[in-house]
């Protein structure tokens, strides 16, 4: 299992990517989330999408993120605990 996170220029594109990923991989809604990024001068509506994916789904999930205008910021092995 891998944890992926991506930044998006706006909340709408992050939520659209989330909906597409849930549908494509039949994910439970609790496996992937969208949250706003801290507001700054250049990030008016920026958002981050994060979720857990099976190893064999990572390449496709990364492609979906890019298709919806996102940029990958984290791709790590899920250690099973929060540190």
C-alpha positions, 0 to 999 in steps of 0.5 A: 500500500502507498500513500499519495498526496498531490497539490491542486491549484483549486478545490474543484479540480482536487474534488473532481480528481477524488471523485474520479479516483473513487469511481475508477478504483472503487475506493471507500470515501474514507480512503482519499480526502481533499483539504484546503491548503493554507492561504497565501498570496498565490494559493487562493483556493489551492487544495491537497488530495491524499489517499492510500492506493494499492501498489498496482494502482499507483501509476494510474492514480498518478496519471489521474492526478496529472489529468486533473491539474494536480502535482504529486508532492508525496509518494511513500510506502504506507507504514501502517502508523502515524508518526 
